[in-house]
């Protein structure tokens, strides 16, 4: 599991999900050959799969720390850069999206309406201007995938949940949670807000 995916997994677990690492779902398509009909099957990888009684989450996770960040045109599939568009095929290719949702729903015992697509982003492109983040959130909110729109979570939203999970008294041998506790012990991070002190 990639490092940022580990943070996302903790955030999903805080919502009551059991989380699995990357899973490949087979998708079969008719090829473009004119001379005869041919079908090919490709595996489309979902970064994290999270399940609980009422819902199945298929999560695309992109950290992109130290790089340009997640670009709106790539997510929406409007770029001419084929490689960049394919990074988000689960989100921007409706044919792939429908097939993966249907396959996941059947395989895990859910109705398609119980499946939710999510995009977790470590760094959006042009973070100071916020234009890419706004475009991505707006576009995802208009999509219909499984039981509703594609939900988008930025690093701040993930860290807020992870911080709350790390502040719990019960110890869990989890690398992300222990890292947060180590940073707190070193005085580099505060897990509890000032107003929480003295409420124990």
C-alpha positions, 0 to 999 in steps of 0.5 A: 500500500502506497504511503498516502493510501495508508492515511486514506485507509485509516480515514475509511476505517474511521467510517466503519469500513474494512479496507483492502489494498488495490484490486483489479476488476476485469472489464471486457470490450469489443475491439475496433477491428473492422474485419471481425468481432473480437473482445478483449478483457483488461484489468482496471485497478482500484487503489482501495476497496472499502466495505461495510454492511450498507456500502462499498467504496471504490477509491482512486488515491493520488498523492502527487506530493512533490509534483504538479499535483492532480490536474482537472483536465486529467481527471475529467478526461478532456486532456489530449495526454492519453497517459494522463487521462488513463490514470483516471479512467475509472472516473472519466470513462463512463464505459469503464466506470459502469463495468467496474461498478457492476463487477464490484457490486456482483463480486462483493454482494452489493447492489450497484446503488450501494457502490460509491466512487471516491477520489482522494487527493494529496495535492491538487495542481495550482493549490494557491489559486485553487482552480483545479480543485474547484473544477474537479469538485464541480465536475465530480459532483455532476457525475452519476456513478453507482449510488451518486456523485463521485466524492472528492477528499483533499489531504486536509479532510483526510488528516482531520479524520486521521488526527481524530483517530490518532487521538484515541486512547486505545493503542493500535499498531498502525504505522500511520497512527503511531507516526502521528503519536510519535510526532505529538510526543516530539512536540511537532504535532498536536492531536488534541485541540486546546479546548479538548484539554481537561475534558478527559 
